[in-house]
């Protein structure tokens, strides 16, 4: 389980955060797909949209799907934050979170553009959570997510 969690953190950091993953031509019309692989593990983050978006991350081990997460994020207050500023806050916050070698659990991060707050319940095996950006103490962005292990 620890090897899977370490791979997920590594893949997330390399794809969305680090720009190291390649974006292949998607098999799904208008989808953005980021991939990463190491050893027996393969990761795919596929999503639609930009400012408001929906997507799914999947991890395979030796060709079998073993873990997935679905998410939906959106700007709630465009007067306080836009997609570019939200992306800046999220990237800085997640970079700090991934340095802790995890992606679940309570986490907050102060940035000049807003306060990032992530709350989740559960574990790698099954979880749900929400990430938010507050600007001047008001909710401006929210992403809801859930996922866990996939068993045959």
C-alpha positions, -999 to +999 in steps of 0.1 A: +000+000+000+029+024+008+044+018-026+011+027-043+008+059-022+043+069-030+038+064-067+005+084-066+023+113-050+052+110-074+029+109-104+008+138-093+039+159-086+054+150-120+023+155-141+002+185-130+029+200-108+061+194-126+051+194-162+072+162-166+044+140-178+036+140-215+001+148-228-006+123-255-032+127-282-064+118-263-087+090-274-116+111-259-127+142-278-116+175-261-100+157-231-067+167-216-046+136-205-014+136-185+004+103-181+033+091-159+048+056-155+075+040-133+082+003-129+049-017-128+028+014-123+011+036-148-009+068-141-034+087-162-051+120-153-078+128-178-100+159-175-123+182-195-126+219-192-104+247-178-117+271-152-145+247-144-134+211-150-141+174-143-118+145-144-105+112-132-071+098-122-064+061-126-034+040-116-026+006-131-002-020-118+010-045-143-018-035-166-046-039-141-065-009-127-060-007-090-069+028-078-089+058-091-101+093-081-129+114-096-130+152-092-150+183-101-136+218-096-150+252-103-146+289-097-174+301-074-166+338-072-150+351-104-148+386-089-123+373-063-103+347-083-099+335-119-086+302-133-050+314-136-048+327-101-065+296-087-040+275-106-011+294-091-024+289-055-032+252-061+003+245-076+021+261-048-001+244-022+002+210-037+039+213-041+042+219-004+018+190+003+036+165-019+069+174-001+052+157+029+049+126+007+011+125+009-020+138-009-048+131+017-056+145+050-061+180+064-038+206+048-038+244+046-015+268+028-013+306+028-006+323-005-008+360-013-036+353-038-057+332-013-058+306+014-058+269+002-076+244+025-080+207+018-100+184+040-106+147+034-118+116+053-108+081+047-076+066+034-060+055+001-084+025+002-115+048+001-118+086+006-137+117-001-127+153+002-128+189-008-102+215-016-111+252-014-095+286-020-106+314+002-100+350-008-104+377+019-121+349+040-147+341+013-150+309-007-139+316-042-130+281-056-139+245-047-130+210-059-148+179-047-131+145-050-135+109-041-119+076-048-101+045-036-089+011-045-103-009-074-108-046-068-118-073-093 
